[in-house]
């Protein structure tokens, strides 16, 4: 979340930058300033009251020593009144602080100056395009859901029987392909300097708040209601929260971690042709990378993460493009995001497979993730994350782009993991 100092000290800039995201911050900032003024006034009154209370308490002993019992009793009565008022002010102060934070968390992160103007995905900027589309069979090129049925590798109907729509069952070579992709992505991430983590796939409310899923996205998460836990929508949540309430040293940077987890998203309101097959699921596999950086290093780190994700897609031989998201399409928590899309030849459309983002200090302020700089001053770290990669649409693109009359060719990079060269 934004800091109070940032909101009050840079009001005009905050309003201007959030307008790039299509967000009108002025009414919320008005409420924040009013609540903060009330909090300060209450704090001043409470401090003065406590000082007076302490002074009177000290005088009681002196009055007793001087034999002024009635004055001492009167002073005790005054102290009791002051204590009662102090308790009232403490309650008011606590309530004001709670209301203040509730307003602050409504404000999205400020978009970077690099974020282009725009309201919808149509306004995103293509920053790189690799357009060597594969040659499909002259006739009968199939979308992945038909290929999955033809070769018996993904059973969507069985998933509906076991759980519901959006929970496919992978079989035989389909399950092996999933496992191969996970191993390939994790091993490539580790080789690039990321430490592998195996985190829980359920998190508590504090963790969901820390990375910005709450209160912004609670309708998208599956909840274990009786226990107050959430199934992770991405490994970003448990990975980043490892460092919640942690103070790092400058020598600890960069922190680079990676994890594979199943991910769960309700995707409420999703329907139509764009959600067929693997295009949009409620449960899917994803490998994530997370970095913690000093503020001065975070944008160079973001460029490095983008290059790394690009290397994974290139190794799979898929046509892709990289987009810089516009203000209207960037997430609530992100300062700058690059999306990767692979081309689905059989569907004739682009499929998003990764988002790589710099959150600057937005998550760190929620997480209380800090470090001591060279001068010993406490600073907020910057957090970054990226999909490397999400499997469903990668699988869809691989099946569709590598189909032949004899079967589906497995890219060379995956063959050491699948131990077969063709799905048939």
N, C-alpha and C positions, 0 to 999 in steps of 0.2 A: 504494500500500500504506500501511498505518498506520505511523506513526513509532514507534520503540522508546520514546521519551519518553512518547508517548501511551499505549502499551500498559502500561508499568510505572507511570506516574504516575496513570493513570485506570482502573486495572484493573476496578473494580466497574462503572463506567459502560460500559466496552467490552463486558464480559460481558452487561450488561443490554441495551444497544442491539442487539448482534448476536443476542440471543435473539428480538428482533422479526423478524429474518430467518429465524428457525427454526434458528439456528446456535449450537451449544454451543462457545463459545470457551475455556472454562476449561482443558481438557486441553492445548490448544495453547499457551496463555499460560503454563501450568506449565513446559512444555518450553522456551519462549522465555526465561523467567526463569532456569532452570537453565543454559541455554547462555550467557546473558549473564553470569551469575555466574562461570562457568568462563572465559569470555573475559576478564573483568576481572581475575580471579586470575592468569591466564596473562600478561596484559599487565603487571601489577604485577611478577611474577617476572622477566619479560623486561627490563623497565626497570631493575630493581635489578641484574640480571646484566650488562646493558650498561654501567651506571654503574661497577660493580666492574671490569669488563673494561677500560674506559677508564682508570681509576685505575691499574691494574696496568701497562697499556701505557706510561703516562707514567713509571712508576717504573723501567722497564727501562733507559732512557737514563741515568738518574741512577745506577743500580747499576753500569753499565758505566763511567761517568765516575769512579766511586769505586773502580774496579778489582775490583768484586765480581762476577767473571764467573760463578761457579757460581750465585750468587743470581739473577743476570740470567737464566741458562738455566732455572733452576727456575721463575722468574716467567713466562718464555715458555711453559713447559709448562702452567702454570696457565691462562694466557690461551687457549691452544689448546683446553684442556678446556672453558673457559667459552664459547668460540666455537662449539664443537660443540653444547653445550647450548642456546645461543642459537638456532642453526639449528633444533634440535628444537622449541623453544618457538615460533619463527616459523611453523613448519609446523602446529603445534597451533593457533596463533592464527588462521591462515588457514582451517583446516578448521572451527574454531568459528564464524568469521564467515560462512562459506558455509552451514553448517548453520543458523545463526541466521536468515539471510535466507530460507532455504528454508522455515522455519517461519512467519516473518512473512507471507510472500506467500500462505499458506493462509488468512489471515483476510480476510473480505470487508470492504468499506467500511462504516462506521457509517451506518445510516439516519438521516435527518433526523428531528427531533421531529414534523415534519408527516406522516411516513409512518404510515398507519393500520395497526392490528394486523390480522392475518389470515394465512391459510396458502395460499390459492388465488386464482385470478382472480375467483372469485365474491365475494371479500371486497374487491375494488377499489372505490373510491368514485367515483361519477359526479359530477363537479364542474360539468359543463355539458352540456346536451342540446339539439340543434336537430333537431326531430323532424318536419319538414314533408316526409314521405315522398312520392315522386312517384306520380302515377297511372299505372299500367301498363295495357297493353291488357287489356280485359275477359277475353279468353281467349288462351291461348298465350304468356304471358310466359315468356321463355327465360332460363336461366342463361347466363353469358358464354361458356362453352366451346361451347355450341350456337350462340350468336350468331356467334362467331368462325368456326365452320365454315360457317354459313349465308352469311356475307358474304365468306368467303375471306380474312380479315385476320390470323388467327393459325393456324399449322399445328403442332399438338402432335405428331402422328405423324411428321412430317418431322424434328422436333427429336429424337425417339427414334432415328430412323434415323441422323442425323448424330452424335449424342452420347449421348443417353439421356433417360430421363424427367426432367422438370424443366428442360429446355433448349428452350423454344419458339422457333419461327421466325415473325417478324412479316413480313407481306406487304402491299404496296400501301398502302391507307389505314390499315392497322394499324401499319405501320412509320412512316408519316407522323404518326400520333397519338402514338407513342412520342417521336419527335423533337420534336414540338410541345410535349409536356409537359415534356421536359427543358429546352428553351429558355425556356418560360414560367417554370418554377421558378427557373432560374438567374438570369434577368433580374430577376425580382421580388426575389430575394435581394440582388443587386447594388444595386438601387434602395433597399433597406433598409439599405445600408451595409456589406455583406459584400464582401470582395475575392475575385474568382474565382481559383481555383487549378486547374491541371491536373496532378495528382500521378501517380506510378507506380501501377499496379494490382497490383504485387507488392511485398512488404515483407520485410525481414530479421527474424531472431528478436528482435533488440533492440527493433525497432519494435512487434512483436506483444506483447512483454512490457510495453513502456511503457504501453500503453493497456489492459492487463489481459486480452487474448485468450489469452496464455500466463501461467501453465500452466492456466488455467481452461477454455479452450474449444478446445484444439488438435484435439480430435476433430471439431470442426465446420468446420475450415478445410481447404481444398485446398492441398496442398504440392507444390512443385517439389523433390522429394527430393534430387536430385543437386546442387542449388545451395543448399539450405537456405533457400529462399524460400517465402513464403506468398501465395496469391491473396487480395486484400483482402475481408473479409466486409462492410466498410463503409468509406467514405472517411474516417471518423473516424480510422482508424489512421494513414494517411500524413499527414493534415492536422495532427493533434495532435503527431505526432513531428517535424514541422518544427521544433518548439521544444524538442526533447529536448536536454539539456545546455546550455540557453541561459539567460543571466541578463538579464532585462528591466529597464528603468527604469520607474518609476511612470508616466511620461509616455507610455509605449508602450500603456497600456491605454485602452479595451478593444481586444483583438485580435479581429477578426471576419473569418472566411474561409469560403468556400463552394466546393464542387466537385461535379461530376457524375462518377461512375464506374460501370462495371458492378460488381456485387458477387457473391461466390461463397460459398455455404454448403452444406455437405454435408447438413444437416438429417437426421442419422441417426435412424432410428426413426420418421420421419413416414409416416403412412399413413391411409387411410380417406377419407371424403367431404370432410373439411375441407381436403384437399390437392389437390382436383380443379382442373383448369385452371390459372388464375393464382394460386390461393389460397396455394400454397407452392412456390417454385421453387429450383433450385440455382444458377441464374444469373439476375440481375435488375438493372434499372437503378434508380439512386437518386441524388438530389441531397441533399447534407448541408450543414448549417451547424455551425460550431465557433466557440466563443468562449473567450478567456482573460480572466480578470477578477481584480481584487483581491478578497480574501475578503469584505470588507464590501459589495461590489457584486454578488456572484454571484447572489443570490436575486432581486434586482430584474431582473438580466439574464435569468434563467430565465423570469420572468413575461413579459418582452418577447419572448423566443423563442416561448413558447406562443402569445402574441397574433399573432405573425407567421405561424406555421404555420396557425393558425385562419383568418387572412385568405386564405391560399391555398386552403383547402378551401371557404371561403365563396364565393370567386370562381368556383369550379367548380360551385357550386349543389348540392352534395351534402349530404344529411342526415348529421350527425356527432354524436359525443359525446366528451367529454374525461374521462379517468379518472386519478385519483391512485392509483398502484399501492400495494398493501399490502406489508407486510414479506416475506411469503412469495412474492410475485410479482416483486419488484424485483430487478434484476440484481446480480451479485457486486460490481461496481465502483461502482454508483450510490448516491448519498445520497438523491436524490429524483427520481422519474420521473413524467411525465405521458404517457399514451398517448392517441393519437387513433384513433378508429375511425369508419369510414364505413359507412352502412347499405346492404347489398345487398338490394334489394327482391325480386329474382327468387329469391334463395337464402333470404330471410327471416332474415338473420343479420348481425351486425356483423363488419367486417373491419378488423384493425389496419393502419394506414398510416403511423404515425409514433410514435416515442418521443423525448421531449425530456427530457434529464437534466442534473442538476448532480452532478458527481463530487467537488466540493470539492477537497481537496488530494490525494486518493487516487492519481490518475494522475500528478500533478505530482511526488510523492515518488518514484515509479518512474522518471519521466522526468528527474529532477533539473532541473525547470523552476522557476526561481526569479526573484525580482525584489528590487531594493533599495527599501525603503520610504523615507519622507520623512526618517527619522533615519539612513538608511544601513545599516539592518539587513537581512540576507538573510531573505526570507520565501518560502514556497511559494505559487505562484499557484493559482487555482481554474480548473478546466476544465469546459466544458459542451458538449453537442452535441445535435443533433436532426436527424431526417429531415425534409426539406422539398422534396420528399416521396419516398417509395418508390413506384415506378410500378405494379407488377403489380396490386395490389388497388384502386388508384385507377382503373386501366383497367377492371378487372372491374366496379367500381361505376358507372363512366360508361356502359359498354356496357349494363348491365342496367337502370339507372335512366332512361336516356334513350332506350330502345327505343320505337319506334312501329311501326304497321303498314307505314309507308313506308320505314323505315330507322332508323338511330341518329343522333339529333340531336347535333351538336357544341356544347358550351357556348360562349357568345359570347366569353368570355375567351380561348379557344383558337383562334378562327377566323382571327385575323391570322397565326397560326403554321401552321395546317393548310392554309389557303386553300381549304377546303371546309366546308360547313355541315352536311352529312349524310353518313353512311356508308351506302352501299347497293350 
